C-alpha cells in the first residue's frame, strides 16, 4: 500500500510567513513612531531620512554575503542567527535617544534582517516543486504586507497605551522566540524528521533539488551572475519597485499626519488600508500564477504578464499628488500597493526560476542587495523634498514616473525566464 505523503512543506511555509511578518513589523515600527520621535528628540526631516535609510544600507550591502552563507551553511543555522540578531537590535532601539543611537541600532537591525529573504528563497527552492513555488512565495511575501498593515494600528495602539518604546520591546521578544522554534523544527527535506519519502518524491517530481547544504556547490561566483541579462533586469526592476514600495514603510504615516491632516490615532487605522490591499495582491498573484502554469502558460509569459500589470498599477501613487480628497488618495495608494505586491511576489519567484543549482539564496541576495539601494534612496530623497518644500507632492510624482520605467524594464529587457546553466553563454 502506497504511503500517503506528508505536507510538512506547508508548515515550513508557515514559519517563513511568520518570520517575514515579524521582520516587517520590526522595520515599520519606526515609521509609525516617527511623528512622536521627531518631536520628542527634535529631529528634522533630513535627519529622520538618514535614520530610516541607515537600515537599508546594512540590509542592502549584506544581502549577497547572507545569501552566500545561507547556501553554504544552511538556512537552519543562518536563519536562526539572523532573526535572533535583528530581534535584539529591535529591542535596543527602545533605548535610543540620539541621532547616533538611532542610526547605529537601525544599522544592526538591517544586518540581521538581511538574512530573511535570501533564506526564504533558498528554503522554497528546496521544499517546493516548481508548480507550487508561486503560491509558497506569494504566501511568505504577503506577510510583509500583513506586517505593515498589522504594524500601523497595533504599534500606534501600543504607543498610545504605553510609550513609543513598547512595540520595539514586545516584537523583539517575539522574534527571539521564533529563532528558537526554527532551530528546533526546521531542516532540509532529506534531513527532516517530519517529511516522509512520499513527500520528498513529490517535491522532486519536476526536477526540484532537495540537496542539503553541503551537497550543493555553487555553479559560479556570485558576481558572475551579473553578466546575464535576466539577472540585470531583475536587479533594475527590483530597485525601481523598492524605490516606490519603501515610501509606504518609511514616510507614509508622516505623509498622512503632516500633509493630509490626520490625527495620530486615525492615521494608525487608515495607514493599514494600502497594506491590506497588498496582502490581497500577493496572495491573488500567487494563485493566478500557479493556475496559469498548470493550464499550460509558459513561465516566461506568466511571470512577465503579472510583473508588468503589477508595476503599471503602481503608477497610481503619482496620481495621489493631484487629488484633494483623503478617501480617494487612500484608494489610489491602495491600488498602487496592490500592484507593488503583485510585482513583488513574481519578482521573488524569479530568483527560484533563474538561479543556477545551489545558488538560490545567493541570487535572491544579489537582487535584493541592488533593490534595497532603492530603499536607501527613497526615504532620503523624500525627506530632502519634505525639508525643502514642506510637501510630499514632488516625491509622489517621482514614484509614478519610476513605475512606468519599471514596466518597460520588465516588459522589454527581461527575456525568457529559465534556469541559468553552467554551460550557458551570455
Secondary structure, DSSP 8 states (H G I E B T S, - for coil): -------HHHHHHHHHHHHHHHHHHHHHHHHHHHHHHHHHTT--HHHHHHHHHHHHHHHHHTHHHHHHHHHHH-HHHHHHHHHHHHHHHHHHHTT--SHHHHHHHHHHHHHHHTHHHHHHHHHHHHHS-HHHHHHHHHHHHHHHHHHHHHHHHHHHHHHHHS-TTHHHHHHHHHHHHHHHHHHHH---TTT-SS--HHHHHHHHTTS-----TTT---SS-GGGGGGSHHHHHHHHHHHHHHHHHHHHTTTHHHIIIIIS---HHHHHHHTTHHHHHHHHHHHHHHHHHHHHHHTT--HHHHHHHHHHHHHHHTTHHHHGGG---HHHHHHHHHHHHHHHHHHHHHHHHHHHHH--TT-HHHHHHHHHHHHHHHHHHHHHHHHHHHHHHSSSHHHHHHHHHHHHHHHHIIIII--------TT---
